[in-house]
Each structure stands twice: as C-alpha cells, then as structure tokens.
Amino acid sequence: MTLEYLVTINVPPAIEGSVVDCLLMLEVEHGFSSFPVSAHHHLNEGLTLAEQVTGRQKEIRFQIYVSKSGLHTLITQLRQEFSGAGLHYWVLPLADSGVI
C-alpha cells in the first residue's frame, strides 16, 4: 500500500484562481476539493474592518490527496509560486480512503 497524505491549504480569496491552476497542473490522481471557510486567528494584518470586528477572515480551503513523492512536489511548487502570499497548510497521513 502506498502511503498517502491529506494536504489542507487555506488561501486568500484573491489568489484562489492561481492556486486552482497550480493544483490542476500537478495532475493528481484524485483531484482536489475547494470550499469557502472562515479563518480565526490573532493576526490582524490584511483584515478588513468587518473581519477585525467579527474575528473571522474569509479564505478558500483546498484539500488534496497526494502520495509521498507528490507531497514533496506539491509543497515545492506552492513555495515557488506563492512565497509570501499567506498560504497556510498542514499535512496529515491518510489512514484510509476509497469510494463507496
């Protein structure tokens, strides 16, 4: 069994299209998902006044399954294309996946 990972990436809405293009170019086997989320953190940099008042910032979350080798490729590509763009990501080993 090949070890796979679930990568979650939160991005500012302004660069959603660029991130979609980047992920599509990687040609991952399972594709990926995206959906709007509200991010909550203590950093106020770049927040609108409304976001500062409500304590939530609109972001787009991407989730993608990748192999171990694909993980390195993905993170390297994101670092090259989006350095300083405020992407927040985390990686979790995948215990199981499939289609039912």
Secondary structure, DSSP 8 states (H G I E B T S, - for coil): ---EEEEEEEE-GGGHHHHHHHHHHTT-TT-EEEEEEEE--S--TT--HHHHHHT-EEEEEEEEEEEHHHHHHHHHHHHHHHTTS--EEEEEE-S-----
